[in-house]
């Protein structure tokens, strides 16, 4: 069950949604990109199984990278994700402590570097590194300092973390999906993202808010073996805060609820941190 902890941001979906021929590539809205990539955004979540038992925590940080001239990349940012069983009911049985780092650049916020340190259970450790040459459409994959593969793709690609952060900054008002090309399972996958209307969510860290219900269709395994439907609720405003994420799995569901939020570019919500956020109450579509 613990291997499903990261599926809350990286999830496969067996879609029963309407078929749409050739959805357009999603484009980041330039009017809100400076909020989503402010240089200092922190999102912390408690992850629970079937809405009750806490099994771990997820922390996401988006920061600006200093010395962009040295990097040779325009306006680079770093996305860090910390996945752990800290504070969870099963931490002593099977501890997880994974750290993911994605570096993105340019107006499209495409990745040029990704690495992950995995520590799972009491014996498994791994270090993986992917470098992306977006201009030449090449990806190089290293595992534990050994070359695992070099891949040629047919277009620009996100990775699983940049696709999550970038898709929330795209047009979520349309009834039709858009595509976020993502490199996963050694190939370029066109991930369809569906906005499924607006709902009222009560008792969130940010209070009672209006939220856009979004369903990504990711038909790949990625780093983790992901299964089940995933739904993300973003605040229906310029800040696009992911307040709640739910993913169905074979033995129930995983729910991530926002417990800490900080972003100086978002003037709608002050910095907030609660140790105990009550279960949110989602109302019908509006």
C-alpha positions as CSV (number, residue, x, y, z in Angstrom):
1,X,0.0,0.0,0.0
2,X,2.8,2.4,0.8
3,X,4.1,2.3,-2.7
4,X,1.0,4.2,-3.7
5,X,1.8,7.3,-1.5
6,X,3.1,9.4,-4.5
7,X,0.2,8.6,-6.8
8,X,-1.6,11.6,-5.4
9,X,0.4,13.7,-7.8
10,X,1.4,10.9,-10.3
11,X,-1.6,8.8,-11.0
12,X,-2.8,6.5,-13.8
13,X,-6.5,6.7,-14.7
14,X,-8.6,4.1,-16.5
15,X,-10.6,6.7,-18.3
16,X,-14.3,6.5,-19.1
17,X,-14.4,10.1,-20.0
18,X,-15.7,11.3,-23.4
19,X,-13.4,10.8,-26.4
20,X,-12.1,14.0,-27.9
21,X,-10.0,13.8,-31.1
22,X,-6.7,15.5,-31.1
23,X,-6.9,17.8,-28.0
24,X,-4.7,20.8,-28.2
25,X,-1.4,21.1,-26.3
26,X,-2.0,23.0,-23.0
27,X,-0.5,26.5,-22.7
28,X,0.4,28.2,-19.4
29,X,-1.6,31.3,-18.8
30,X,0.9,34.2,-18.7
31,X,-1.3,36.2,-16.4
32,X,-1.0,33.7,-13.5
33,X,2.4,32.1,-14.2
34,X,4.1,34.5,-11.8
35,X,1.8,33.2,-9.0
36,X,2.4,29.6,-9.7
37,X,6.1,30.2,-10.0
38,X,6.5,32.9,-7.5
39,X,9.9,31.7,-6.4
40,X,8.7,30.6,-2.9
41,X,5.7,28.3,-2.8
42,X,5.2,25.6,-0.1
43,X,2.4,23.1,0.0
44,X,2.2,20.4,2.7
45,X,-0.3,17.6,2.8
46,X,-1.4,14.8,5.2
47,X,-2.0,11.6,3.3
48,X,-4.6,9.2,4.6
49,X,-5.9,5.8,3.5
50,X,-9.7,5.7,2.8
51,X,-10.0,9.2,4.3
52,X,-9.2,8.1,7.8
53,X,-5.8,6.5,8.8
54,X,-2.9,8.8,8.2
55,X,-0.1,6.9,6.4
56,X,2.3,9.7,5.5
57,X,3.0,13.3,4.4
58,X,3.7,15.0,1.1
59,X,5.6,18.3,0.9
60,X,6.0,20.3,-2.3
61,X,8.3,23.3,-2.6
62,X,8.8,25.5,-5.7
63,X,11.8,27.9,-5.5
64,X,13.7,30.1,-7.9
65,X,17.2,29.0,-8.8
66,X,19.9,31.6,-8.3
67,X,22.6,32.1,-10.9
68,X,20.5,31.5,-14.0
69,X,23.3,32.7,-16.3
70,X,25.6,29.9,-14.9
71,X,22.8,27.4,-15.6
72,X,22.5,28.5,-19.1
73,X,18.7,28.4,-18.8
74,X,16.2,31.2,-18.8
75,X,14.3,31.8,-15.6
76,X,14.9,28.4,-13.9
77,X,12.9,27.0,-11.0
78,X,13.3,24.0,-8.8
79,X,10.4,21.8,-7.8
80,X,11.1,19.6,-4.7
81,X,8.8,16.9,-3.5
82,X,9.3,15.1,-0.2
83,X,7.3,11.9,0.2
84,X,7.5,10.1,3.6
85,X,5.6,7.9,6.0
86,X,6.5,10.4,8.8
87,X,3.7,10.5,11.3
88,X,1.9,7.6,9.6
89,X,0.5,4.5,11.2
90,X,2.8,2.2,9.3
91,X,6.1,4.1,9.5
92,X,7.8,1.5,11.8
93,X,6.7,-1.4,9.5
94,X,7.8,0.1,6.2
95,X,9.3,3.6,6.3
96,X,9.5,5.6,3.1
97,X,11.7,8.7,2.6
98,X,11.9,9.8,-1.0
99,X,13.1,13.2,-2.3
100,X,12.4,14.3,-5.9
101,X,14.0,17.3,-7.5
102,X,12.9,18.7,-10.9
103,X,14.5,21.8,-12.5
104,X,12.5,23.7,-15.1
105,X,13.1,26.7,-17.3
106,X,11.7,29.1,-19.9
107,X,8.2,30.4,-20.4
108,X,6.8,26.8,-20.8
109,X,8.6,25.6,-17.6
110,X,9.9,22.5,-19.2
111,X,12.3,20.2,-17.2
112,X,16.0,20.0,-18.0
113,X,17.0,18.0,-15.0
114,X,15.4,15.5,-12.6
115,X,16.7,13.3,-9.8
116,X,15.2,11.2,-7.0
117,X,16.7,9.6,-3.9
118,X,14.6,6.7,-2.8
119,X,14.8,5.1,0.6
120,X,12.0,2.6,1.1
121,X,11.7,-0.2,3.6
122,X,14.9,-1.0,5.5
123,X,17.0,-2.2,2.6
124,X,16.1,-0.4,-0.7
125,X,17.9,2.7,-1.8
126,X,18.3,4.1,-5.3
127,X,19.4,7.3,-7.0
128,X,18.0,8.2,-10.4
129,X,18.9,11.1,-12.7
130,X,17.3,12.2,-15.9
131,X,18.6,15.0,-18.1
132,X,16.4,16.5,-20.8
133,X,17.6,18.2,-23.9
134,X,14.4,19.8,-25.1
135,X,15.9,21.3,-28.2
136,X,17.4,18.0,-29.5
137,X,14.5,16.0,-28.0
138,X,16.8,13.7,-26.1
139,X,16.6,12.2,-22.6
140,X,19.4,10.5,-20.7
141,X,18.7,8.2,-17.8
142,X,21.1,7.2,-15.1
143,X,20.5,4.9,-12.1
144,X,23.0,4.5,-9.3
145,X,25.7,6.2,-11.5
146,X,25.1,3.8,-14.4
147,X,23.7,4.7,-17.7
148,X,20.3,3.0,-18.1
149,X,19.2,4.5,-21.4
150,X,19.1,7.3,-23.9
151,X,15.8,8.1,-25.6
152,X,14.7,10.2,-28.6
153,X,11.3,11.8,-28.4
154,X,9.1,13.5,-31.0
155,X,8.5,16.8,-29.1
156,X,8.9,18.8,-26.0
157,X,8.1,16.9,-22.8
158,X,7.3,17.5,-19.1
159,X,8.1,15.1,-16.4
160,X,5.5,13.9,-13.9
161,X,6.1,16.7,-11.5
162,X,6.3,19.6,-13.9
163,X,3.2,18.3,-15.6
164,X,1.3,18.6,-12.3
165,X,2.5,22.1,-11.6
166,X,2.1,23.4,-15.2
167,X,-1.3,21.9,-15.9
168,X,-2.8,23.9,-13.0
169,X,-1.8,27.1,-14.7
170,X,-3.6,26.2,-17.9
171,X,-7.2,26.9,-19.1
172,X,-9.5,25.0,-16.7
173,X,-12.7,26.7,-17.9
174,X,-13.2,24.7,-21.1
175,X,-15.4,21.7,-21.3
176,X,-12.8,20.1,-23.6
177,X,-9.5,18.6,-22.5
178,X,-6.0,19.7,-23.2
179,X,-2.8,17.7,-23.5
180,X,0.3,17.9,-21.4
181,X,3.1,15.9,-23.1
182,X,5.0,13.9,-20.4
183,X,8.0,11.6,-20.6
184,X,7.3,8.4,-18.6
185,X,7.9,4.7,-19.1
186,X,10.7,5.5,-21.6
187,X,8.5,7.4,-24.0
188,X,6.5,10.6,-24.7
189,X,2.9,10.3,-23.5
190,X,0.2,12.8,-24.2
191,X,-1.6,13.2,-20.9
192,X,-5.2,14.5,-21.3
193,X,-6.4,16.8,-18.6
194,X,-10.1,17.3,-18.1
195,X,-11.8,20.1,-16.1
196,X,-15.0,18.7,-14.7
197,X,-16.7,21.7,-13.3
198,X,-16.7,23.8,-10.2
199,X,-17.6,22.6,-6.7
200,X,-17.8,24.1,-3.3
201,X,-15.4,22.6,-0.7
202,X,-15.9,23.4,2.9
203,X,-13.5,23.1,5.9
204,X,-10.3,23.3,3.9
205,X,-7.1,24.9,5.3
206,X,-8.1,28.0,3.2
207,X,-11.7,28.0,4.5
208,X,-14.8,27.3,2.5
209,X,-13.8,27.8,-1.2
210,X,-14.9,27.3,-4.7
211,X,-12.8,24.7,-6.5
212,X,-12.3,23.4,-10.0
213,X,-12.4,19.6,-10.2
214,X,-9.7,18.3,-12.5
215,X,-9.1,14.7,-13.7
216,X,-5.8,13.9,-15.5
217,X,-5.6,10.8,-17.7
218,X,-2.2,9.3,-17.2
219,X,-1.9,5.9,-18.8
220,X,1.5,5.0,-17.7
221,X,3.2,3.6,-14.6
222,X,6.1,6.0,-14.1
223,X,8.4,5.7,-11.2
224,X,5.7,4.1,-9.1
225,X,3.1,1.5,-10.0
226,X,0.0,3.7,-10.1
227,X,-3.6,2.5,-10.5
228,X,-7.0,4.0,-10.0
229,X,-8.8,7.3,-10.7
230,X,-7.3,10.6,-9.5
231,X,-9.2,13.8,-8.9
232,X,-7.5,17.1,-8.0
233,X,-9.4,20.2,-6.6
234,X,-7.8,23.5,-7.4
235,X,-9.0,26.8,-5.8
236,X,-11.1,28.5,-8.5
237,X,-9.0,31.7,-8.6
238,X,-5.7,33.0,-9.8
239,X,-3.7,31.1,-7.1
240,X,-4.9,27.6,-8.3
241,X,-4.1,26.1,-4.9
242,X,-4.5,22.2,-5.0
243,X,-6.4,21.9,-1.7
244,X,-7.3,18.2,-2.0
245,X,-6.3,15.2,-4.1
246,X,-8.0,11.8,-4.1
247,X,-6.8,8.7,-5.8
248,X,-8.6,5.3,-5.8
249,X,-6.5,2.2,-5.4
250,X,-7.2,-1.5,-5.3
251,X,-7.9,-1.5,-1.6
252,X,-9.6,1.7,-1.0
253,X,-8.4,5.3,-1.7
254,X,-5.7,7.7,-0.8
255,X,-6.5,11.3,0.1
256,X,-4.1,14.3,0.5
257,X,-5.4,17.3,2.4
258,X,-3.6,20.6,2.4
259,X,-2.2,21.4,5.9
260,X,0.2,24.1,5.1
261,X,0.4,26.8,2.4
262,X,2.7,29.6,1.7
263,X,3.1,31.8,-1.4
264,X,3.9,35.5,-1.1
265,X,2.5,36.1,-4.7
266,X,-1.0,34.9,-3.7
267,X,-2.7,37.8,-1.9
268,X,-6.0,35.9,-1.6
269,X,-4.8,33.5,1.1
270,X,-2.4,34.4,3.9
271,X,0.2,31.8,4.9
272,X,-1.6,29.1,6.8
273,X,-0.6,26.0,8.8
274,X,-2.9,23.7,10.8
275,X,-1.9,20.5,12.5
276,X,-5.4,19.1,12.3
277,X,-7.5,20.0,9.3
278,X,-11.0,18.4,9.5
279,X,-12.2,16.3,6.6
280,X,-13.3,18.5,3.8
281,X,-17.0,18.5,2.7
282,X,-17.5,18.7,-1.1
283,X,-20.8,20.0,-2.4
284,X,-22.3,19.3,-5.8
285,X,-21.3,21.0,-9.0
286,X,-22.2,24.6,-9.4
